[in-house]
Amino acid sequence: MPGGKTVALKYECQGDQVVSLRLSGDFFFHPEEGLELLEEFMLRERLWESTDAEAAIVRFMEEQGFRPVGFGPADLAYLLRGLRC
């Protein structure tokens, strides 16, 4: 990521279904408790199947007032692309 930050997406599958998503890395997220809500949103909306995951993430973060430092919606959309079990 720009600025030397890292972000990783870890996920767990049961059969062919993604059942959990977790973001980790060298970044900040404000408010801190919002990170779990973002992960839940990406899972619930199955954004890896979306044609415009970035726009969905932008809308969600703006509506919630979340602010990431060290990554952005485009980075998350990139990580979600091609996610398969």
Helices and strands as residue ranges (DSSP letters): G 2-4, E 7-14, E 17-25, E 28-30, H 34-44, G 47-49, H 53-64, E 67-69, H 73-80
